[in-house]
Amino acid sequence: MKKLIIGVMVVAFVMSAGSVMASKKVRCKVDSVDGDKVTLTCKKADKLKAGMKVEVKEKKKAAYEGC
């Protein structure tokens, strides 16, 4: 029983630490695209370093429905 409780606590800690790390977002605007190269202008770009892996998501447009 004790090992189960410790295991659950470890999993909870790892998940919370992962969400803290993932919450560091840098907002960017695409300036140009040339084949596989993309030039971005970012706010808080000082958080990025050369060679870092980043994930880019396309901003979804909101759907507006009329009456």
Backbone as CSV, one residue per row, in Angstrom:
resi,resn,N_x,N_y,N_z,CA_x,CA_y,CA_z,C_x,C_y,C_z
1,MET,0.831,-1.189,0.000,0.000,0.000,0.000,0.879,1.258,0.000
2,LYS,1.941,1.212,0.784,2.838,2.359,0.896,3.515,2.640,-0.446
3,LYS,3.924,1.578,-1.164,4.570,1.742,-2.466,3.602,2.339,-3.480
4,LEU,2.336,1.967,-3.422,1.321,2.497,-4.322,1.151,4.000,-4.119
5,ILE,1.073,4.432,-2.875,0.914,5.859,-2.566,2.141,6.637,-3.038
6,ILE,3.317,6.104,-2.801,4.551,6.773,-3.248,4.577,6.850,-4.770
7,GLY,4.170,5.787,-5.443,4.134,5.780,-6.900,3.186,6.830,-7.453
8,VAL,2.008,6.950,-6.861,1.028,7.955,-7.291,1.578,9.359,-7.074
9,MET,2.245,9.582,-5.949,2.814,10.899,-5.671,3.927,11.243,-6.662
10,VAL,4.756,10.272,-7.012,5.833,10.508,-7.976,5.248,10.859,-9.340
11,VAL,4.231,10.124,-9.780,3.590,10.407,-11.070,2.980,11.801,-11.059
12,ALA,2.307,12.179,-9.989,1.699,13.503,-9.891,2.764,14.599,-9.953
13,PHE,3.889,14.379,-9.282,4.965,15.364,-9.300,5.547,15.519,-10.698
14,VAL,5.788,14.399,-11.377,6.361,14.448,-12.726,5.414,15.158,-13.680
15,MET,4.130,14.882,-13.573,3.151,15.525,-14.458,3.075,17.025,-14.191
16,SER,3.122,17.437,-12.933,3.045,18.864,-12.624,4.322,19.573,-13.059
17,ALA,5.471,18.937,-12.917,6.728,19.542,-13.360,6.744,19.664,-14.871
18,GLY,6.197,18.688,-15.578,6.124,18.744,-17.037,5.226,19.858,-17.514
19,SER,4.123,20.100,-16.827,3.223,21.171,-17.246,3.842,22.536,-16.990
20,VAL,4.665,22.664,-15.962,5.357,23.931,-15.704,6.371,24.203,-16.809
21,MET,7.088,23.181,-17.211,8.071,23.336,-18.277,7.390,23.678,-19.593
22,ALA,6.235,23.083,-19.855,5.536,23.297,-21.118,4.854,24.655,-21.167
23,SER,4.675,25.295,-20.026,3.952,26.555,-20.016,4.809,27.736,-20.460
24,LYS,6.086,27.533,-20.711,6.952,28.603,-21.190,6.708,28.792,-22.677
25,LYS,5.866,29.754,-23.022,5.502,29.978,-24.412,6.156,31.250,-24.921
26,VAL,6.523,31.200,-26.166,7.062,32.361,-26.854,6.154,32.605,-28.047
27,ARG,5.575,33.770,-28.127,4.677,34.090,-29.230,5.481,34.700,-30.374
28,CYS,5.222,34.189,-31.590,5.981,34.614,-32.758,5.067,34.943,-33.926
29,LYS,5.613,35.697,-34.856,4.926,36.039,-36.096,5.829,35.596,-37.238
30,VAL,5.259,34.912,-38.239,6.037,34.445,-39.382,6.322,35.635,-40.290
31,ASP,7.626,35.876,-40.558,8.025,36.953,-41.453,8.155,36.467,-42.892
32,SER,8.784,35.306,-43.064,8.955,34.779,-44.419,9.137,33.270,-44.376
33,VAL,8.833,32.641,-45.524,9.013,31.202,-45.683,9.763,30.983,-46.989
34,ASP,10.874,30.232,-46.929,11.678,29.936,-48.110,11.998,28.446,-48.093
35,GLY,11.148,27.640,-48.732,11.340,26.197,-48.711,11.140,25.650,-47.317
36,ASP,12.197,25.076,-46.728,12.131,24.522,-45.375,12.550,25.524,-44.308
37,LYS,12.901,26.737,-44.683,13.351,27.741,-43.715,12.232,28.748,-43.450
38,VAL,12.018,29.026,-42.179,10.999,29.977,-41.752,11.668,31.032,-40.893
39,THR,11.384,32.296,-41.179,11.915,33.400,-40.385,10.792,33.922,-39.499
40,LEU,11.063,34.001,-38.192,10.070,34.433,-37.215,10.553,35.659,-36.460
41,THR,9.609,36.484,-36.038,9.884,37.559,-35.100,9.120,37.205,-33.831
42,CYS,9.844,37.080,-32.708,9.241,36.574,-31.475,9.376,37.562,-30.324
43,LYS,8.343,37.580,-29.483,8.417,38.282,-28.215,9.088,37.323,-27.236
44,LYS,9.885,37.826,-26.341,10.614,37.018,-25.354,11.522,35.995,-26.033
45,ALA,12.159,36.385,-27.129,13.037,35.479,-27.867,14.287,35.123,-27.066
46,ASP,14.562,35.844,-25.985,15.739,35.538,-25.171,15.620,34.185,-24.472
47,LYS,14.417,33.596,-24.463,14.232,32.261,-23.885,14.723,31.168,-24.841
48,LEU,14.932,31.514,-26.108,15.345,30.536,-27.114,16.854,30.557,-27.294
49,LYS,17.398,29.402,-27.671,18.829,29.291,-27.942,19.012,28.559,-29.261
50,ALA,20.114,28.790,-29.932,20.416,28.125,-31.191,20.472,26.613,-30.980
51,GLY,19.819,25.874,-31.847,19.812,24.424,-31.769,18.676,23.840,-30.951
52,MET,17.871,24.690,-30.286,16.735,24.206,-29.508,15.671,23.649,-30.430
53,LYS,15.002,22.603,-29.984,13.864,22.079,-30.719,12.620,22.825,-30.250
54,VAL,11.811,23.267,-31.199,10.584,23.983,-30.871,9.418,23.351,-31.615
55,GLU,8.232,23.583,-31.121,7.019,23.098,-31.760,6.224,24.311,-32.213
56,VAL,5.774,24.272,-33.451,5.017,25.387,-34.007,3.611,24.904,-34.315
57,LYS,2.628,25.649,-33.842,1.233,25.305,-34.110,0.590,26.446,-34.890
58,GLU,-0.237,26.065,-35.835,-0.965,27.064,-36.608,-2.127,27.581,-35.766
59,LYS,-2.316,28.895,-35.772,-3.411,29.478,-35.010,-4.715,29.185,-35.738
60,LYS,-5.688,28.650,-35.003,-6.974,28.309,-35.598,-7.853,29.544,-35.641
61,LYS,-8.576,29.665,-36.735,-9.518,30.773,-36.854,-10.820,30.396,-36.177
62,ALA,-11.421,31.348,-35.502,-12.681,31.090,-34.822,-13.802,31.037,-35.846
63,ALA,-14.709,30.103,-35.664,-15.858,29.969,-36.549,-17.001,30.838,-36.015
64,TYR,-17.517,31.663,-36.879,-18.645,32.531,-36.491,-19.909,32.014,-37.139
65,GLU,-20.930,31.881,-36.345,-22.202,31.404,-36.861,-23.239,32.514,-36.705
66,GLY,-24.060,32.649,-37.723,-25.120,33.657,-37.691,-26.440,33.038,-37.320
67,CYS,-27.408,33.893,-37.117,-28.756,33.406,-36.757,-29.518,32.979,-37.977
